[in-house]
Amino acid sequence: MNSIIESTFDMFKEHKVKIDQSSKKTSKFQIAGQDAEEMIFTGKDEDGPTVISITIFTVKDSVIVISYWASADSEEKYQPAIAKIVKSIKVL
């Protein structure tokens, strides 16, 4: 799992997203009956301040990562749609 998390951080670096590690906040919840953990950070990209979200959960032998970054305004605007997408995930 550590290598997957590291790959996710590498992806953000490739897209020139600078993450403020000291801003990390975590929350735990369930996705499709599976334990999930979300890490939220602040940071910046080429367009300015951002909010970064990384959600991790496991299904059987697989680790699933859902990640995004957005401006604070966009994150607030689209958070209901993102929550709806996450809640729609089904484990078969």
N, CA, C and O atoms as a printed pandas DataFrame, in Angstrom:
     atom_number atom_name residue_name chain_id  residue_number  x_coord  y_coord  z_coord
0              1         N          MET        A               1    0.821   -1.184    0.000
1              2        CA          MET        A               1    0.000    0.000    0.000
2              3         C          MET        A               1    0.873    1.258    0.000
3              4         O          MET        A               1    0.510    2.259   -0.617
4              5         N          ASN        A               2    1.999    1.217    0.673
5              6        CA          ASN        A               2    2.876    2.385    0.721
6              7         C          ASN        A               2    3.347    2.803   -0.669
7              8         O          ASN        A               2    3.450    3.996   -0.957
8              9         N          SER        A               3    3.635    1.831   -1.531
9             10        CA          SER        A               3    4.099    2.189   -2.879
10            11         C          SER        A               3    2.980    2.837   -3.685
11            12         O          SER        A               3    3.249    3.698   -4.523
12            13         N          ILE        A               4    1.741    2.444   -3.451
13            14        CA          ILE        A               4    0.614    3.059   -4.153
14            15         C          ILE        A               4    0.433    4.501   -3.684
15            16         O          ILE        A               4    0.196    5.396   -4.495
16            17         N          ILE        A               5    0.543    4.719   -2.392
17            18        CA          ILE        A               5    0.435    6.080   -1.862
18            19         C          ILE        A               5    1.568    6.937   -2.413
19            20         O          ILE        A               5    1.350    8.080   -2.814
20            21         N          GLU        A               6    2.772    6.384   -2.432
21            22        CA          GLU        A               6    3.920    7.105   -2.968
22            23         C          GLU        A               6    3.700    7.447   -4.439
23            24         O          GLU        A               6    4.029    8.553   -4.869
24            25         N          SER        A               7    3.153    6.522   -5.210
25            26        CA          SER        A               7    2.857    6.775   -6.622
26            27         C          SER        A               7    1.838    7.901   -6.783
27            28         O          SER        A               7    1.925    8.697   -7.718
28            29         N          THR        A               8    0.882    7.961   -5.873
29            30        CA          THR        A               8   -0.119    9.026   -5.925
30            31         C          THR        A               8    0.540   10.379   -5.691
31            32         O          THR        A               8    0.255   11.338   -6.408
32            33         N          PHE        A               9    1.415   10.467   -4.699
33            34        CA          PHE        A               9    2.141   11.717   -4.463
34            35         C          PHE        A               9    3.030   12.066   -5.650
35            36         O          PHE        A               9    3.165   13.240   -5.992
36            37         N          ASP        A              10    3.636   11.070   -6.282
37            38        CA          ASP        A              10    4.449   11.307   -7.478
38            39         C          ASP        A              10    3.609   11.886   -8.609
39            40         O          ASP        A              10    4.066   12.767   -9.337
40            41         N          MET        A              11    2.382   11.394   -8.758
41            42        CA          MET        A              11    1.485   11.901   -9.789
42            43         C          MET        A              11    1.210   13.386   -9.563
43            44         O          MET        A              11    1.201   14.170  -10.512
44            45         N          PHE        A              12    0.987   13.773   -8.309
45            46        CA          PHE        A              12    0.765   15.188   -8.028
46            47         C          PHE        A              12    2.001   16.011   -8.383
47            48         O          PHE        A              12    1.881   17.098   -8.949
48            49         N          LYS        A              13    3.190   15.499   -8.051
49            50        CA          LYS        A              13    4.433   16.203   -8.401
50            51         C          LYS        A              13    4.562   16.368   -9.904
51            52         O          LYS        A              13    4.973   17.428  -10.375
52            53         N          GLU        A              14    4.217   15.338  -10.661
53            54        CA          GLU        A              14    4.283   15.408  -12.123
54            55         C          GLU        A              14    3.384   16.510  -12.671
55            56         O          GLU        A              14    3.678   17.105  -13.708
56            57         N          HIS        A              15    2.298   16.774  -11.976
57            58        CA          HIS        A              15    1.361   17.816  -12.397
58            59         C          HIS        A              15    1.637   19.149  -11.703
59            60         O          HIS        A              15    0.810   20.061  -11.729
60            61         N          LYS        A              16    2.815   19.246  -11.081
61            62        CA          LYS        A              16    3.286   20.472  -10.433
62            63         C          LYS        A              16    2.364   20.956   -9.317
63            64         O          LYS        A              16    2.166   22.155   -9.122
64            65         N          VAL        A              17    1.806   19.985   -8.590
65            66        CA          VAL        A              17    0.994   20.299   -7.419
66            67         C          VAL        A              17    1.909   20.181   -6.209
67            68         O          VAL        A              17    2.464   19.115   -5.942
68            69         N          LYS        A              18    2.063   21.284   -5.478
69            70        CA          LYS        A              18    2.890   21.285   -4.274
70            71         C          LYS        A              18    1.979   21.114   -3.072
71            72         O          LYS        A              18    1.080   21.922   -2.839
72            73         N          ILE        A              19    2.222   20.053   -2.311
73            74        CA          ILE        A              19    1.379   19.703   -1.172
74            75         C          ILE        A              19    2.032   20.171    0.121
75            76         O          ILE        A              19    3.211   19.911    0.363
76            77         N          ASP        A              20    1.262   20.858    0.941
77            78        CA          ASP        A              20    1.721   21.265    2.264
78            79         C          ASP        A              20    1.436   20.107    3.225
79            80         O          ASP        A              20    0.318   19.957    3.717
80            81         N          GLN        A              21    2.458   19.297    3.483
81            82        CA          GLN        A              21    2.292   18.107    4.333
82            83         C          GLN        A              21    1.805   18.458    5.738
83            84         O          GLN        A              21    1.131   17.650    6.377
84            85         N          SER        A              22    2.141   19.658    6.225
85            86        CA          SER        A              22    1.732   20.040    7.581
86            87         C          SER        A              22    0.232   20.327    7.674
87            88         O          SER        A              22   -0.301   20.450    8.777
88            89         N          SER        A              23   -0.451   20.433    6.536
89            90        CA          SER        A              23   -1.889   20.727    6.543
90            91         C          SER        A              23   -2.752   19.465    6.569
91            92         O          SER        A              23   -3.979   19.555    6.542
92            93         N          LYS        A              24   -2.130   18.309    6.620
93            94        CA          LYS        A              24   -2.848   17.031    6.514
94            95         C          LYS        A              24   -3.940   16.878    7.569
95            96         O          LYS        A              24   -3.723   17.069    8.766
96            97         N          LYS        A              25   -5.139   16.520    7.063
97            98        CA          LYS        A              25   -6.268   16.160    7.922
98            99         C          LYS        A              25   -6.782   14.816    7.421
99           100         O          LYS        A              25   -6.806   14.568    6.215
100          101         N          THR        A              26   -7.189   13.958    8.333
101          102        CA          THR        A              26   -7.693   12.647    7.932
102          103         C          THR        A              26   -9.106   12.434    8.447
103          104         O          THR        A              26   -9.508   12.982    9.473
104          105         N          SER        A              27   -9.837   11.632    7.713
105          106        CA          SER        A              27  -11.159   11.204    8.176
106          107         C          SER        A              27  -11.364    9.773    7.724
107          108         O          SER        A              27  -10.817    9.338    6.710
108          109         N          LYS        A              28  -12.155    9.053    8.487
109          110        CA          LYS        A              28  -12.451    7.658    8.163
110          111         C          LYS        A              28  -13.946    7.535    7.935
111          112         O          LYS        A              28  -14.748    8.167    8.622
112          113         N          PHE        A              29  -14.312    6.710    6.956
113          114        CA          PHE        A              29  -15.706    6.478    6.633
114          115         C          PHE        A              29  -15.803    5.180    5.856
115          116         O          PHE        A              29  -14.805    4.474    5.713
116          117         N          GLN        A              30  -16.966    4.855    5.360
117          118        CA          GLN        A              30  -17.152    3.610    4.617
118          119         C          GLN        A              30  -17.506    3.917    3.161
119          120         O          GLN        A              30  -18.266    4.840    2.869
120          121         N          ILE        A              31  -16.939    3.125    2.266
121          122        CA          ILE        A              31  -17.306    3.143    0.850
122          123         C          ILE        A              31  -17.751    1.726    0.523
123          124         O          ILE        A              31  -16.973    0.779    0.637
124          125         N          ALA        A              32  -18.995    1.590    0.120
125          126        CA          ALA        A              32  -19.546    0.268   -0.244
126          127         C          ALA        A              32  -19.280   -0.768    0.847
127          128         O          ALA        A              32  -18.962   -1.921    0.554
128          129         N          GLY        A              33  -19.409   -0.354    2.088
129          130        CA          GLY        A              33  -19.216   -1.270    3.203
130          131         C          GLY        A              33  -17.767   -1.547    3.558
131          132         O          GLY        A              33  -17.489   -2.361    4.439
132          133         N          GLN        A              34  -16.837   -0.881    2.881
133          134        CA          GLN        A              34  -15.404   -1.077    3.143
134          135         C          GLN        A              34  -14.866    0.135    3.894
135          136         O          GLN        A              34  -15.264    1.266    3.618
136          137         N          ASP        A              35  -13.952   -0.102    4.854
137          138        CA          ASP        A              35  -13.315    0.997    5.568
138          139         C          ASP        A              35  -12.472    1.814    4.598
139          140         O          ASP        A              35  -11.713    1.261    3.802
140          141         N          ALA        A              36  -12.611    3.130    4.672
141          142        CA          ALA        A              36  -11.841    4.029    3.816
142          143         C          ALA        A              36  -11.244    5.135    4.673
143          144         O          ALA        A              36  -11.777    5.488    5.725
144          145         N          GLU        A              37  -10.126    5.671    4.200
145          146        CA          GLU        A              37   -9.500    6.808    4.866
146          147         C          GLU        A              37   -9.210    7.879    3.828
147          148         O          GLU        A              37   -8.656    7.604    2.764
148          149         N          GLU        A              38   -9.596    9.107    4.161
149          150        CA          GLU        A              38   -9.316   10.238    3.275
150          151         C          GLU        A              38   -8.276   11.128    3.933
151          152         O          GLU        A              38   -8.361   11.429    5.123
152          153         N          MET        A              39   -7.298   11.543    3.148
153          154        CA          MET        A              39   -6.317   12.522    3.582
154          155         C          MET        A              39   -6.573   13.780    2.768
155          156         O          MET        A              39   -6.640   13.730    1.540
156          157         N          ILE        A              40   -6.715   14.901    3.449
157          158        CA          ILE        A              40   -6.947   16.180    2.777
158          159         C          ILE        A              40   -5.797   17.105    3.129
159          160         O          ILE        A              40   -5.398   17.222    4.288
160          161         N          PHE        A              41   -5.270   17.764    2.093
161          162        CA          PHE        A              41   -4.161   18.697    2.242
162          163         C          PHE        A              41   -4.512   20.014    1.548
163          164         O          PHE        A              41   -5.406   20.070    0.702
164          165         N          THR        A              42   -3.801   21.054    1.918
165          166        CA          THR        A              42   -3.814   22.264    1.113
166          167         C          THR        A              42   -2.495   22.291    0.350
167          168         O          THR        A              42   -1.543   21.595    0.705
168          169         N          GLY        A              43   -2.454   23.087   -0.680
169          170        CA          GLY        A              43   -1.241   23.205   -1.475
170          171         C          GLY        A              43   -1.432   24.235   -2.549
171          172         O          GLY        A              43   -2.284   25.117   -2.436
172          173         N          LYS        A              44   -0.635   24.126   -3.604
173          174        CA          LYS        A              44   -0.811   25.028   -4.737
174          175         C          LYS        A              44   -0.342   24.377   -6.015
175          176         O          LYS        A              44    0.513   23.491   -6.018
176          177         N          ASP        A              45   -0.928   24.842   -7.101
177          178        CA          ASP        A              45   -0.500   24.422   -8.430
178          179         C          ASP        A              45   -0.220   25.689   -9.242
179          180         O          ASP        A              45   -0.132   26.780   -8.678
180          181         N          GLU        A              46   -0.083   25.552  -10.544
181          182        CA          GLU        A              46    0.251   26.699  -11.383
182          183         C          GLU        A              46   -0.811   27.794  -11.347
183          184         O          GLU        A              46   -0.520   28.949  -11.658
184          185         N          ASP        A              47   -2.045   27.440  -10.967
185          186        CA          ASP        A              47   -3.133   28.418  -10.943
186          187         C          ASP        A              47   -3.375   29.025   -9.566
187          188         O          ASP        A              47   -4.186   29.942   -9.436
188          189         N          GLY        A              48   -2.690   28.534   -8.536
189          190        CA          GLY        A              48   -2.857   29.106   -7.205
190          191         C          GLY        A              48   -3.159   28.056   -6.152
191          192         O          GLY        A              48   -2.841   26.880   -6.331
192          193         N          PRO        A              49   -3.784   28.483   -5.036
193          194        CA          PRO        A              49   -4.073   27.579   -3.917
194          195         C          PRO        A              49   -5.001   26.431   -4.327
195          196         O          PRO        A              49   -5.903   26.602   -5.147
196          197         N          THR        A              50   -4.757   25.263   -3.737
197          198        CA          THR        A              50   -5.553   24.080   -4.044
198          199         C          THR        A              50   -5.903   23.303   -2.782
199          200         O          THR        A              50   -5.300   23.480   -1.724
200          201         N          VAL        A              51   -6.892   22.444   -2.934
201          202        CA          VAL        A              51   -7.241   21.436   -1.948
202          203         C          VAL        A              51   -6.942   20.095   -2.609
203          204         O          VAL        A              51   -7.332   19.866   -3.754
204          205         N          ILE        A              52   -6.251   19.211   -1.892
205          206        CA          ILE        A              52   -5.870   17.901   -2.426
206          207         C          ILE        A              52   -6.548   16.832   -1.582
207          208         O          ILE        A              52   -6.510   16.881   -0.353
208          209         N          SER        A              53   -7.168   15.869   -2.250
209          210        CA          SER        A              53   -7.840   14.772   -1.548
210          211         C          SER        A              53   -7.306   13.444   -2.056
211          212         O          SER        A              53   -7.193   13.222   -3.261
212          213         N          ILE        A              54   -6.977   12.563   -1.112
213          214        CA          ILE        A              54   -6.550   11.202   -1.436
214          215         C          ILE        A              54   -7.354   10.264   -0.539
215          216         O          ILE        A              54   -7.232   10.305    0.685
216          217         N          THR        A              55   -8.173    9.422   -1.159
217          218        CA          THR        A              55   -8.977    8.453   -0.421
218          219         C          THR        A              55   -8.493    7.057   -0.773
219          220         O          THR        A              55   -8.286    6.736   -1.943
220          221         N          ILE        A              56   -8.315    6.230    0.250
221          222        CA          ILE        A              56   -7.775    4.884    0.065
222          223         C          ILE        A              56   -8.683    3.879    0.749
223          224         O          ILE        A              56   -9.098    4.074    1.891
224          225         N          PHE        A              57   -8.991    2.791    0.028
225          226        CA          PHE        A              57   -9.710    1.683    0.644
226          227         C          PHE        A              57   -9.334    0.395   -0.070
227          228         O          PHE        A              57   -8.808    0.424   -1.183
228          229         N          THR        A              58   -9.599   -0.712    0.560
229          230        CA          THR        A              58   -9.261   -2.003   -0.033
230          231         C          THR        A              58  -10.516   -2.792   -0.345
231          232         O          THR        A              58  -11.523   -2.719    0.358
232          233         N          VAL        A              59  -10.417   -3.549   -1.426
233          234        CA          VAL        A              59  -11.470   -4.477   -1.823
234          235         C          VAL        A              59  -10.772   -5.784   -2.137
235          236         O          VAL        A              59   -9.998   -5.880   -3.090
236          237         N          LYS        A              60  -11.054   -6.787   -1.325
237          238        CA          LYS        A              60  -10.393   -8.085   -1.436
238          239         C          LYS        A              60   -8.889   -7.874   -1.380
239          240         O          LYS        A              60   -8.383   -7.416   -0.355
240          241         N          ASP        A              61   -8.156   -8.189   -2.437
241          242        CA          ASP        A              61   -6.700   -8.026   -2.428
242          243         C          ASP        A              61   -6.233   -6.775   -3.159
243          244         O          ASP        A              61   -5.043   -6.634   -3.443
244          245         N          SER        A              62   -7.147   -5.871   -3.466
245          246        CA          SER        A              62   -6.799   -4.671   -4.234
246          247         C          SER        A              62   -6.925   -3.416   -3.379
247          248         O          SER        A              62   -7.809   -3.305   -2.529
248          249         N          VAL        A              63   -6.022   -2.480   -3.625
249          250        CA          VAL        A              63   -6.076   -1.172   -2.974
250          251         C          VAL        A              63   -6.623   -0.191   -4.011
251          252         O          VAL        A              63   -6.123   -0.115   -5.133
252          253         N          ILE        A              64   -7.652    0.554   -3.622
253          254        CA          ILE        A              64   -8.280    1.527   -4.495
254          255         C          ILE        A              64   -7.919    2.921   -3.990
255          256         O          ILE        A              64   -8.016    3.196   -2.794
256          257         N          VAL        A              65   -7.503    3.799   -4.901
257          258        CA          VAL        A              65   -7.167    5.173   -4.555
258          259         C          VAL        A              65   -8.016    6.102   -5.410
259          260         O          VAL        A              65   -8.065    5.971   -6.633
260          261         N          ILE        A              66   -8.674    7.029   -4.756
261          262        CA          ILE        A              66   -9.421    8.080   -5.441
262          263         C          ILE        A              66   -8.736    9.385   -5.052
263          264         O          ILE        A              66   -8.640    9.707   -3.868
264          265         N          SER        A              67   -8.264   10.130   -6.034
265          266        CA          SER        A              67   -7.561   11.370   -5.710
266          267         C          SER        A              67   -7.953   12.480   -6.674
267          268         O          SER        A              67   -8.316   12.238   -7.825
268          269         N          TYR        A              68   -7.868   13.701   -6.166
269          270        CA          TYR        A              68   -8.096   14.878   -7.006
270          271         C          TYR        A              68   -7.485   16.088   -6.326
271          272         O          TYR        A              68   -7.164   16.069   -5.137
272          273         N          TRP        A              69   -7.335   17.140   -7.118
273          274        CA          TRP        A              69   -6.994   18.435   -6.562
274          275         C          TRP        A              69   -7.830   19.476   -7.280
275          276         O          TRP        A              69   -8.178   19.309   -8.449
276          277         N          ALA        A              70   -8.150   20.546   -6.576
277          278        CA          ALA        A              70   -8.992   21.590   -7.129
278          279         C          ALA        A              70   -8.765   22.877   -6.356
279          280         O          ALA        A              70   -8.250   22.865   -5.238
280          281         N          SER        A              71   -9.157   23.984   -6.968
281          282        CA          SER        A              71   -9.120   25.244   -6.224
282          283         C          SER        A              71  -10.117   25.119   -5.073
283          284         O          SER        A              71  -11.041   24.308   -5.136
284          285         N          ALA        A              72   -9.934   25.908   -4.039
285          286        CA          ALA        A              72  -10.831   25.835   -2.887
286          287         C          ALA        A              72  -12.271   26.115   -3.311
287          288         O          ALA        A              72  -13.191   25.449   -2.837
288          289         N          ASP        A              73  -12.478   27.087   -4.193
289          290        CA          ASP        A              73  -13.827   27.404   -4.664
290          291         C          ASP        A              73  -14.431   26.238   -5.426
291          292         O          ASP        A              73  -15.590   25.888   -5.204
292          293         N          SER        A              74  -13.668   25.636   -6.315
293          294        CA          SER        A              74  -14.173   24.508   -7.102
294          295         C          SER        A              74  -14.448   23.308   -6.206
295          296         O          SER        A              74  -15.451   22.617   -6.387
296          297         N          GLU        A              75  -13.574   23.055   -5.248
297          298        CA          GLU        A              75  -13.748   21.913   -4.362
298          299         C          GLU        A              75  -15.057   22.058   -3.589
299          300         O          GLU        A              75  -15.816   21.098   -3.450
300          301         N          GLU        A              76  -15.313   23.259   -3.089
301          302        CA          GLU        A              76  -16.549   23.507   -2.350
302          303         C          GLU        A              76  -17.769   23.348   -3.267
303          304         O          GLU        A              76  -18.778   22.762   -2.874
304          305         N          LYS        A              77  -17.665   23.870   -4.477
305          306        CA          LYS        A              77  -18.771   23.815   -5.434
306          307         C          LYS        A              77  -19.100   22.375   -5.839
307          308         O          LYS        A              77  -20.270   22.001   -5.920
308          309         N          TYR        A              78  -18.060   21.567   -6.095
309          310        CA          TYR        A              78  -18.268   20.226   -6.631
310          311         C          TYR        A              78  -18.257   19.115   -5.586
311          312         O          TYR        A              78  -18.459   17.951   -5.934
312          313         N          GLN        A              79  -18.028   19.441   -4.323
313          314        CA          GLN        A              79  -17.975   18.418   -3.281
314          315         C          GLN        A              79  -19.244   17.560   -3.233
315          316         O          GLN        A              79  -19.134   16.345   -3.075
316          317         N          PRO        A              80  -20.439   18.139   -3.364
317          318        CA          PRO        A              80  -21.631   17.272   -3.369
318          319         C          PRO        A              80  -21.620   16.248   -4.515
319          320         O          PRO        A              80  -22.034   15.105   -4.321
320          321         N          ALA        A              81  -21.157   16.644   -5.691
321          322        CA          ALA        A              81  -21.089   15.714   -6.823
322          323         C          ALA        A              81  -20.037   14.639   -6.578
323          324         O          ALA        A              81  -20.252   13.473   -6.908
324          325         N          ILE        A              82  -18.909   15.021   -6.006
325          326        CA          ILE        A              82  -17.851   14.053   -5.704
326          327         C          ILE        A              82  -18.357   13.051   -4.669
327          328         O          ILE        A              82  -18.136   11.849   -4.814
328          329         N          ALA        A              83  -19.033   13.533   -3.630
329          330        CA          ALA        A              83  -19.577   12.641   -2.599
330          331         C          ALA        A              83  -20.587   11.672   -3.213
331          332         O          ALA        A              83  -20.628   10.499   -2.842
332          333         N          LYS        A              84  -21.394   12.157   -4.140
333          334        CA          LYS        A              84  -22.379   11.297   -4.806
334          335         C          LYS        A              84  -21.685   10.197   -5.612
335          336         O          LYS        A              84  -22.126    9.048   -5.600
336          337         N          ILE        A              85  -20.611   10.540   -6.304
337          338        CA          ILE        A              85  -19.852    9.550   -7.078
338          339         C          ILE        A              85  -19.270    8.490   -6.147
339          340         O          ILE        A              85  -19.388    7.293   -6.410
340          341         N          VAL        A              86  -18.641    8.934   -5.058
341          342        CA          VAL        A              86  -18.024    7.991   -4.114
342          343         C          VAL        A              86  -19.087    7.076   -3.506
343          344         O          VAL        A              86  -18.865    5.872   -3.375
344          345         N          LYS        A              87  -20.230    7.635   -3.138
345          346        CA          LYS        A              87  -21.299    6.825   -2.542
346          347         C          LYS        A              87  -21.895    5.842   -3.541
347          348         O          LYS        A              87  -22.513    4.856   -3.140
348          349         N          SER        A              88  -21.720    6.095   -4.839
349          350        CA          SER        A              88  -22.286    5.207   -5.850
350          351         C          SER        A              88  -21.414    3.969   -6.127
351          352         O          SER        A              88  -21.839    3.060   -6.839
352          353         N          ILE        A              89  -20.194    3.939   -5.562
353          354        CA          ILE        A              89  -19.287    2.809   -5.790
354          355         C          ILE        A              89  -19.877    1.549   -5.181
355          356         O          ILE        A              89  -20.324    1.545   -4.034
356          357         N          LYS        A              90  -19.871    0.490   -5.960
357          358        CA          LYS        A              90  -20.381   -0.809   -5.508
358          359         C          LYS        A              90  -19.258   -1.828   -5.560
359          360         O          LYS        A              90  -18.454   -1.827   -6.492
360          361         N          VAL        A              91  -19.201   -2.694   -4.565
361          362        CA          VAL        A              91  -18.232   -3.771   -4.539
362          363         C          VAL        A              91  -18.952   -5.039   -4.986
363          364         O          VAL        A              91  -19.950   -5.436   -4.385
364          365         N          LEU        A              92  -18.450   -5.665   -6.031
365          366        CA          LEU        A              92  -19.098   -6.872   -6.552
366          367         C          LEU        A              92  -18.383   -8.122   -6.076
367          368         O          LEU        A              92  -18.790   -9.233   -6.415
